[in-house]
Amino acid sequence: MIRRAALAAFLVASTIPGAAMAVSPYGQQMMHTWGSTDRCAAAAQKAFPDYTPESNAKRDANMKQCLSGANLPPRSDLDHPAPPKP
């Protein structure tokens, strides 16, 4: 009985922060930004589906243009990852 109550309390406590973040204005803005960024990525992938160096460059340019046009934060280049920090 105590184990069930403890498990129930743990499950409720673990879901509250995520639910609170999704309800807050910051959380809603964050979810909207992620969704818009994902739509830009999907459109760029649909426009340039090949994985050749030319297609990758065009896809990256399309993605940057979409993000800047929607006033979204830029993504780092996936072809040229940042060097590891020491």
N, C-alpha and C positions, 0 to 999 in steps of 0.2 A: 504494500500500500504506500509506504513512504517512498519507495523507488519510483512508483508511477507518478506520484506528486512531484518528486524532484525532476523527473524526466519532463513532465509537462511544463514545469516552471522554466527549465532550461530551454525548451523549444520556444516558449513564448518570449523569453528574454533574448534569444538569438535572432528572432525575426523582427523585433521592435526597431533596432537601429536602421535596418534596410527600409522598412516601411516608413519610418520617420523621414529619412532622407528623400524618398520618392515623393513625399507629400510637401516638403518644404519648397519654397520658390527656387532656391539654389539647386535642389535635386531635380526639379522639373526642367530648369534651364539646361542642366547637365545632360539629362536624358534627351532633350530636344537637340542639343549640339551633337551628341553621339549619333543620333538617328540621321541628322542631316549629313554628317561626315560619312556615315555608312552608305547613304544614297549617292553621294559623290563618288565614292569608291566603286560602287556597283555600276554606275553609269560609265566611269572610265574603263572598267573591266569589260563592259559590254561593247564599248566603242573600239577597244583594242584588245581582243582576246588572246592574241598570240604572245609567246614568250621569247620573241627575238629581241635583240638589243634595241632595234629601231622601235618596235612596238612598246617595249618597256619605257623608252624615253618619251614617246608620244602619250602613253598612259599617265606617266608622271606629270607631264605638262598639263594634260587635261585635268588631272586631279588638283593640281595647284591652282589652275584657273577657276575650277568649280568652287574650291574652298575660299579663294579670295573674293569671288563674286558673291558668295553667300555670307561674307564677313565671318568666316570660321577660322580657328587657329590652324596653322600649317602643320602638316605631318612631315616627319623626317623621311628622307629617301630610303626606300627599302633595299635598293641596289647598292647603295653606298652607306652601310651602317657606320655609326660613329665609332671611333676607336675606343677601346676599353679604358676606363679611368684607372690610374695607378693606385 
